[in-house]
């Protein structure tokens, strides 16, 4: 059964009520794979859902399809959290707030708020000048400034789906009956009919350094290790019937994932066999790119 996005984000406890989830969708605060969506849009395994919650943005990857609210320990089994860390409490506490129900600020309160903002800008400007002055005498500042920032667009120009077809995926993984269910410029997925598993996915992330993704894998997988192909660094991670490989080019990276188990948990492939297939898919994509 198809799972609506408003039901899903409510079920995994990103909103307190389903009506709040629908309101977030209508307000443009929910995106699916980077695009705003309606509440009735359906989600699939491997999709990335972004939900704006006040000043914070939650970014989660769909790993399970549920449409009924569950407890927090069960909810976390249905997504991988890619959200940036929340701002420090000191920063949040320093933001002026009005009491709920206090109404619009008076002219006097607006003047005080303007003075606070101007004072904050002056303090930040003085702090920036102080940091530059402290680093200018011994060359330390120059050394820091000269450190190259990771750049996007430094990797190969990958074809759609990394150049992989359904026949390639079936032949390399040995998972029969797979067909393409997702195909866009940054992500492709192959599954067996309407089921969410077994599945294979290709994702191309631009302007997103691989470090955060690897950190997430280390928290959610049984094992995460260094992996390299054609001199490009990356990682390989596995958890039961799931094996994932990421390969980086400065601020760009690709990730290929194979889940060999069926929805009922049955599988004919070991973890080593699943990871071997994932490695072969990755080598095919990287070596076939221009």
Secondary structure, 3 states (H helix, E strand, C coil): CCEEHHHHHHHCCCCCCHHHHHHHHHCCCEEECCEECCCCCEECCCCEEEEEECCEEEEEEECCCCCCCCCHHHHHHHEEECCCCCCCHHHHHHCCCCCCCCCCCCHHHHHHHHHHHHHHHHHHHHHHHHHHHHHHCCCHHHHHHCCCCCCCCCCCCCCHHHHCCHHHHHHHHCCCCEEEEEEECCEEEEEECCCCCCEEEEEEEECCCHHHHHHHHHHHCCEEEEEEECCEEEEEEEECCEEEEEEEECCEEEEEEEECCCCCCCCCCCHHHHHHHHHHHHHHHHHHCC
